[in-house]
Amino acid sequence: MKAAVLQEINKPLVIEDVSVPNPGPREVLIRTRVAGLCHSDLHFMEGLYPHPLPAVLGHESAGVVEKVGSDVSYVKPGDHVVTCLSVFCGTCDNCTTGRTVLCTDTTVKMLPGQSNRLSWARSEKLNQFLNLSSFAEQMLVHENAIVKIRKDMPLELAALIGCGVITGYGAVVNTAKVQAGETVAVVGCGGVGMAAINGAAIAGAGRIIAIDTNPVKLQLATKLGATDIVDPARGDVVQQVRELTGGGVHHSFEVLGRKETAEQCFGMLAPGGTATIVGMIPFGQKIELHGFDFLRERRIQGSSMGSNHFRVDMPRLVEFYMRGKLHLEDWISAKLKLSEINEGFANMKAGKTLRSVIMFDA
């Protein structure tokens, strides 16, 4: 099969011939139909987060089951599935207390460099990425890395749910537990930010402030549920939000992965408010906060993949789309072939796209 391989950081992905074995116990072989280009992939391509190389990247995907290994009862060949990097064992302390996204069983949620599911003609090991590696025509994954979905759900839209949507929506609904009527600010209107905005609208937030420098993205944000927009180019973001709300927001969400915007999210909180950091701040970088602000019970917290319970959350998101509450068609800026993947990432980095997807049947 063909796959896009990252051989060196800050170098283009290279299309190579790659092989996967037949599925073993509790493994599932999937024919990849769609893979989204996520900014998280770009972080690894640029070396902002470490990962053993060479590797087949990609983690936001949907496809069709081709084969199943022994002991697999959850899916069968022909089922439509969405993947999720939050693979879980179901038996560790975190899984059994409802925090499957933080599964600690490394025999299921394998650490970088641990998997031997990919091979190629070269002597060096080819690494699987986040237990998925979806920039390939096939994926071999653990059965607890996938969720079945209804077959009338378009797979190019379902793929978005696998990372961008669940991360933004889940940060609002699962991590922050936004209540009806509360005020929300979202810093960054990319794919994950749009999901947070759309999720806040579904949750019934009373006021949703979208913050971005791109006027096209701000316009789309209003369609997805934003009640107010803030352009950082027009002045201090924290001051603008405080003036809009008369003192700050109940919840702020940072989805850009930057030190300065994380600090701004904390600064725009009302007393008792919570800042949720969703973006991937570069490895090793620290943020600075004023200790005095904690006296007013302001809080800051992280969110991993929207604190998801993906086998519950993702089918619900599919239903939200089917009922017209989740506006996924507006997200896709480009449909690409695998050979065009580097062009897609270049456009992402230039801010030209909201979400591009690789269509493997194109």
N, C-alpha and C positions, 0 to 999 in steps of 0.2 A: 504494500500500500504506500501511498504518498503521504508525507508528513513534513511540517515546517519545523526545522531544528535550529535552536539557538546554540551555536558553537562557541561564540565569544561575546562578551558584553560589548555593547555599543557597536555591534556589527549586524548587518541584515540577517534575517532568518533565511535558511537555505532549504530548498525543497529536496528531500532525500527519500530513497526507498527504505522502508522500515517494516519490520515484521512483529507480529504478536502471536503467542502460542494459543492453543485451544484453552478455553476456560477451565481452571481447576476448581476445587471445592469452594462453593459460595461466590464464584466469580461469574461475570456476565460479559459477553462480547457484544458490543454495540456497533452498528453501522452509523457513523456520525452523519447527520443530515445538515446540521447548522452549528456554527461556533461563533460566538460574539467576540469582538476585540474589546478587551477590558483594560482600563488604565493600570490595573494591578499587573497585568502581563508586561506592560511597558516599564514598570518599576524594576522588574527582574531583568529585562533586556538592557536597561541602563545601569545595572549594578547597584541600585539603591537598596535592594534587598538581596541577600546571598542565596544562591542555590547551586548545587553541583551541576557542572556542564560536561558534555553537551546534554541538552534536554529538549524534549518536545513540549512546548508551552500550551496554553489554552485551558480554560476551566469553566467557561460559560457555554453550555451546549445542550443540544437535544438530538435524539436519534431514535433508531428502531433496533430492538433486540434481535440479534442473529442467532446466538447460541447461549446456552446456560450450562454451568458446571454442576457437579453433584451437590446435593443438599440445597439447591436453590428452589424455593417454592414461591417466592414473591412475584416473579415475572416469568414469561414464556416467550419463545420466538414470535415476533410480530408485534409485541407490545411497544407502544410509544412511551418514551421516557425522557425526563429531564435529569441532568446530572447535578451533583452538588459536591463541592469540596469538603463539606462538613460530614464526611463519612463517619459513621458511629458504630460502636460495638453493641451497645444496648445493655451491657452488664457492668461497666465500671462505675465508680461512685458518681461521677458527673452525669452519666447517662441515666442511671437509676434514680437520680434526684431531679430529672427533667432538664438538664443542661447538656443535651447531646452535642451541641456545637463545640463543647469543650472536651469531647471524648479523649481519654488518655491512653487507650489501648493501642499501642504501636504495632500490634500484629494486624490490626484492621486499618487504623489511621496511620499509615506508614510514614516515617520521617523521610525528609529529602535524601535521596541516594539509596534508600533501603529496598525499593522495588526492583524486580527483575522482569517486568512485564514487556519491555521493549527491547528489540535487538536490531542490528544492522550489520552490514558487511565489514565494517571497520572493527579493529581489535578493542578500541576503547568502549567502555560501558555507555549505553544510552539511557538517560534518566527519565523516569516518569515525573510529571509535574503535578503536585497537589493531588496525587492518587487518581488523576484523570488523563491529562495530555490530550486535549480535544482538537488541537490543530493537526489532526490526522484523520484519515478516512475511516479508521476503526479505533475503538477504545476498549481496553480490557480493564474492568473495574470490579471492586467488591460490590455485592448486591445491595449493601447499605449505603452506596454512593449514588443511588438513583431513586426516582419516584415515578410511578406510573401516572400517566395523564390520559384524558379522554382523547380519542383519535380524531375528533373534529376540531381540535385546537391546532391552529397553524404552527408548525414546528419552528419557523423563523421567529415567531413571537414567543413561543414557549421557551426557547433558548435564553431569552433575556431574563426570564424569571429565575434561571439557574444561578445568577450572581447579582447583576445590577439591580434587579427589581427586589429580590428577597433582601438584599443588603440595605437598601434605602427604606423600603416599606417596613422591614423588620426592626430597624433601628427606632422607628417612630412607634410602632405598635408593640413590639416585644421588649426592646431594651428600655426605652423611655416611658412606655405605657402612657402615651398622650391621651388625655381625657377630652371629652366633648367640651367645646367652648374655650379651651386653653389657647394661648398664643404661641406660635412657632416661627422660628427663623431658620432658614436653610442657606448655608454659605456654600455656593457652588452649584450651578445648574447643569451639570453633566448628567450622564445616565443615572447614577446613583442618587444625585440630588433631585432629579425629576421624580424618581420613585419615592423619595422621602416626601416631596410636595404632594404627589398623588395619594400617598399613604396617609398623610395628615388630613387631607380632604375626606378620605374614606372614614378616618377615625372621628371626624366631626370637629376638628380644630376650628376655633372661632375666627382666628386671624392667622394667615400664613404669609410670611414675608420671604420672598425669593431674592437672593443677593448674588449678583454676577455682573461682569463687565460686558457681556455679549448681549446686545439688544434682541437678537433673534431668539436666544435661549430664554430671555426674560419674557418675551411675548408668548412662547410656548408654555412657560411656567404658569402664566395666568390662565391658560386653557386647562391646565391640569389641576388647578385649584388655588394658586397663589392669589391672595387678596391685595397684596402690596408688593412693589418691587423697589429694590435699592441698588444703585450703581455705585460701587466704590470709587469710581472716577469723580464723583460729585462731592466727595468729602469724606470725613471720618465715618466709617461704617457703624461703629458703636454708637456714636452720637446720633446718626440718622435713625437707627433702630429705637433708641431711647426716646427720641422726639416723636416718632410714629406711635409708640405704645404708651407714652406717658410714664416711662420708668424702666422698661425692659420686658423681656419675654419670659414665659414659663419654661420654654424649651428652645435650645439652639442646637443645630446639627452642623458639624464641620465635615465636609465630604471631599475636600481638595487635598488633604494630607500635607498641610503646611503649618509650620510653627506659628506664623503671625496670625493666620486665620483661626487656629485653635485658641490662641490667646484672645482674639476678638470675640469668639463665641462665648467665652467665659465672661468677658467684660460687658456683654449686652444682656446679661441675665437680670431679671428682677430678683429681689430678695426671695430665697427659697427655690430659685430656678435651677435647672439642670442643663449642663452642656454635654452633649454626646459626641464623642470623636469617632467618626466613621472612616475618614480618609486614612491612608497609610502614610503617616509621617515617616520620612526617611530614617532608616535604621541608625540608631545611635544619637539622633538629634533630640534635644530636650526642649521643653516649653517652660516658660516662666510666668508665674501668676502672683498677684499681690495677696499676701497672707491675710490682710485685713478683710478682704472680700468674703472669706470663709465665715466670718463672724455673723454674716447675714444669711447663713445656711445655704449659700450657693454651692453647687456640686458639679464635679466633672467626672465623666465615666467613659469607658471604651465600649465599643460594640463590635463583636466579631460576626461577620456575615449575618447581621440583623438578629443575633441571638435566636437563630431560627430553630424550628422543629419542622424541617422541610417537608416531611411526608404529610404533615397536616397543613402547613402554610402554603405550599405551592399549589395543591389542588384548589385551595380557596382562592388563590390569586387567579388561577385559570377561570374560576367561576366569576370573579369580579370582572375579568375581561369579557366573558361571554355575556354578562349583564350590562355592559357598557360603562362600568365604573372605573376600569383600568384602561388607560388610553395608549396601548402599546404601539399601534401603527405609527404614531407620531414620533417614536423614538428612532426608527431605523433611517439613517441618512444614506447608506450605501449597501448594496448587496454585491459581494465580491467573489471571485474565484480564489482558490488557495494560492495560485501563482501571483495574486495581487495583494497578498497579505502585508508586505512591507509598505506598499503605497497606502494601505489602510491605516497603518500605525503612524506614518508620516502625517497624514491628514488629521488624525487624532491629536498628535502632539501640537499641530498648528492651530488647533481649536476649530477646525472646519466641520467636524462631525459630532453628532450626539452619540450614535452607536452605529458601527459597521458590523456586518455579519458575513461570515464565509458560508457560501451555499455549496455543499459538496455534490449536489446533484446537478449543478449548473454546468 
